[in-house]
Amino acid sequence: MYTSEQLLDLKELPERLVIIGGGYIGVEFASIYGDFGSRVTILQDGQRFLPREDEEIADGVRANLESRGVNVMTGVAVQSVLSQEGSALVTVKKGGDIIRLEADAVLTATGRRPNTSGLGLESAGVELNARGGVVTNEHLQTTAPHIYAMGDVVGGLQFTYISLDDFRIVRSAVLGDGSYTLKERGAVPYSVFLNPPSPEWEWESRRPEIRVTR
Ligand SMILES: Cc1cc2nc3c(=O)[nH]c(=O)nc-3n(C[C@H](O)[C@H](O)[C@H](O)COP(=O)(O)OP(=O)(O)OC[C@H]3O[C@@H](n4cnc5c(N)ncnc54)[C@H](O)[C@@H]3O)c2cc1C
């Protein structure tokens, strides 16, 4: 069973890769390893794939992956992952059925938490929330006023450009007039990273019609 970093360290390509979690990392790795030649299965617990996306986008991503041979299973509950000689056995429940999948590697892509436990932050007066994220105000100042927190450790949106923009907020607070805060950030654009659609994939015909109503 691997995290995304550990999977990239493997010296051999897993012939059968099972990915637990159909979120952004799961989808990105399914795309990469599918193109490398692994037989990839994504296990998503809810009925909807990429549940945070608009349905049209999620359907488009799923169709793209499936057209490249990725098996997407939704509405499945992982019961167990057992190591056996040189491989793993993943048991899932779908409705009333028990399904067993053999895999050469299993990627867990079910979400990331801030790595804050054991640092003794409480002793420094830095408060954490229930998920281990550092509690801050809109200047990213923690509950210890001389300590600021930026990036994933704050426990908000986990994107590279959020951590970059967090720097601007702290710079404004520490070196500037403090006028740039979380409140000024506004909407944050983001992407679902996949390989570009192949020419055979008819994006044009699948593009949802967008109507603007006033
Ligand atoms: C597989 C994957 C794909 C991603 N794809 C995208 C993407 O396409 N686009 C995007 O915007 N974002 C993506 N992200 C998210 C992005 O990587 C993070 O949001 C970003 O790296 C956060 O930056 P950071 O500086 O807060 O944390 P990190 O980049 O994680 O840096 C934290 C550093 O602190 C170190 N560290 C941790 N604990 C300790 C400790 N106790 N003591 C000392 N050092 C410590 C870590 O080793 C690490 O070097 C992806 C993340 C993953 C895992």
The ligand as an SDF file (V2000), in Angstrom:
LIG
                    3D

 53 58  0  0  0  0  0  0  0  0999 V2000
    0.3570   13.8880   -5.6820 C   0  0  0  0  0  0  0  0  0  0  0  0
    0.0310   15.3320   -5.5070 C   0  0  0  0  0  0  0  0  0  0  0  0
   -0.3280   16.0710   -6.6120 C   0  0  0  0  0  0  0  0  0  0  0  0
   -0.6110   17.4270   -6.4600 C   0  0  0  0  0  0  0  0  0  0  0  0
   -0.9560   18.1250   -7.5840 N   0  0  0  0  0  0  0  0  0  0  0  0
   -1.1750   19.4350   -7.4600 C   0  0  0  0  0  0  0  0  0  0  0  0
   -1.4570   20.2070   -8.6240 C   0  0  0  0  0  0  0  0  0  0  0  0
   -1.4760   19.6990   -9.7240 O   0  0  0  0  0  0  0  0  0  0  0  0
   -1.7050   21.5310   -8.4710 N   0  0  0  0  0  0  0  0  0  0  0  0
   -1.6430   22.1310   -7.2410 C   0  0  0  0  0  0  0  0  0  0  0  0
   -1.8450   23.3400   -7.1640 O   0  0  0  0  0  0  0  0  0  0  0  0
   -1.3780   21.4280   -6.1240 N   0  0  0  0  0  0  0  0  0  0  0  0
   -1.1380   20.0970   -6.2140 C   0  0  0  0  0  0  0  0  0  0  0  0
   -0.8590   19.3830   -5.0790 N   0  0  0  0  0  0  0  0  0  0  0  0
   -0.8620   20.0760   -3.7760 C   0  0  0  0  0  0  0  0  0  0  0  0
    0.4340   20.8190   -3.5570 C   0  0  0  0  0  0  0  0  0  0  0  0
    1.5390   19.9460   -3.7000 O   0  0  0  0  0  0  0  0  0  0  0  0
    0.4240   21.4200   -2.1380 C   0  0  0  0  0  0  0  0  0  0  0  0
   -0.7360   22.1960   -1.9800 O   0  0  0  0  0  0  0  0  0  0  0  0
    1.6390   22.3070   -1.9070 C   0  0  0  0  0  0  0  0  0  0  0  0
    2.8210   21.5530   -2.0840 O   0  0  0  0  0  0  0  0  0  0  0  0
    1.5660   22.8990   -0.4920 C   0  0  0  0  0  0  0  0  0  0  0  0
    2.7610   23.5750   -0.2120 O   0  0  0  0  0  0  0  0  0  0  0  0
    3.3040   23.6390    1.2740 P   0  0  0  0  0  0  0  0  0  0  0  0
    4.5540   24.4430    1.1940 O   0  0  0  0  0  0  0  0  0  0  0  0
    2.2140   24.0790    2.1650 O   0  0  0  0  0  0  0  0  0  0  0  0
    3.6110   22.1380    1.6940 O   0  0  0  0  0  0  0  0  0  0  0  0
    4.6550   21.0880    1.0640 P   0  0  0  0  0  0  0  0  0  0  0  0
    4.9480   21.3850   -0.3730 O   0  0  0  0  0  0  0  0  0  0  0  0
    4.1080   19.7530    1.4420 O   0  0  0  0  0  0  0  0  0  0  0  0
    5.9650   21.3970    1.8920 O   0  0  0  0  0  0  0  0  0  0  0  0
    6.0580   21.0920    3.2640 C   0  0  0  0  0  0  0  0  0  0  0  0
    7.4810   20.6820    3.5370 C   0  0  0  0  0  0  0  0  0  0  0  0
    7.6400   20.5600    4.9520 O   0  0  0  0  0  0  0  0  0  0  0  0
    8.2700   19.3280    5.2440 C   0  0  0  0  0  0  0  0  0  0  0  0
    7.8350   18.9070    6.5760 N   0  0  0  0  0  0  0  0  0  0  0  0
    6.6830   18.2920    6.9570 C   0  0  0  0  0  0  0  0  0  0  0  0
    6.6660   18.0950    8.2890 N   0  0  0  0  0  0  0  0  0  0  0  0
    7.8210   18.5970    8.7700 C   0  0  0  0  0  0  0  0  0  0  0  0
    8.3970   18.7030   10.0730 C   0  0  0  0  0  0  0  0  0  0  0  0
    7.7820   18.2390   11.1490 N   0  0  0  0  0  0  0  0  0  0  0  0
    9.6150   19.2880   10.1800 N   0  0  0  0  0  0  0  0  0  0  0  0
   10.2540   19.7700    9.0930 C   0  0  0  0  0  0  0  0  0  0  0  0
    9.7600   19.7090    7.8530 N   0  0  0  0  0  0  0  0  0  0  0  0
    8.5650   19.1310    7.6920 C   0  0  0  0  0  0  0  0  0  0  0  0
    7.8240   18.3840    4.1390 C   0  0  0  0  0  0  0  0  0  0  0  0
    8.7270   17.3160    3.9680 O   0  0  0  0  0  0  0  0  0  0  0  0
    7.8340   19.3350    2.9300 C   0  0  0  0  0  0  0  0  0  0  0  0
    9.0930   19.4240    2.3420 O   0  0  0  0  0  0  0  0  0  0  0  0
   -0.5550   18.0380   -5.1890 C   0  0  0  0  0  0  0  0  0  0  0  0
   -0.1970   17.2820   -4.0720 C   0  0  0  0  0  0  0  0  0  0  0  0
    0.0970   15.9390   -4.2270 C   0  0  0  0  0  0  0  0  0  0  0  0
    0.4920   15.1410   -3.0090 C   0  0  0  0  0  0  0  0  0  0  0  0
  1  2  1  0
  2  3  1  0
  2 52  2  0
  3  4  2  0
  4  5  1  0
  4 50  1  0
  5  6  2  0
  6  7  1  0
  6 13  1  0
  7  8  2  0
  7  9  1  0
  9 10  1  0
 10 11  2  0
 10 12  1  0
 12 13  2  0
 13 14  1  0
 14 15  1  0
 14 50  1  0
 15 16  1  0
 16 17  1  0
 16 18  1  0
 18 19  1  0
 18 20  1  0
 20 21  1  0
 20 22  1  0
 22 23  1  0
 23 24  1  0
 24 25  2  0
 24 26  1  0
 24 27  1  0
 27 28  1  0
 28 29  2  0
 28 30  1  0
 28 31  1  0
 31 32  1  0
 32 33  1  0
 33 34  1  0
 33 48  1  0
 34 35  1  0
 35 36  1  0
 35 46  1  0
 36 37  1  0
 36 45  1  0
 37 38  2  0
 38 39  1  0
 39 40  1  0
 39 45  2  0
 40 41  1  0
 40 42  2  0
 42 43  1  0
 43 44  2  0
 44 45  1  0
 46 47  1  0
 46 48  1  0
 48 49  1  0
 50 51  2  0
 51 52  1  0
 52 53  1  0
M  END
$$$$
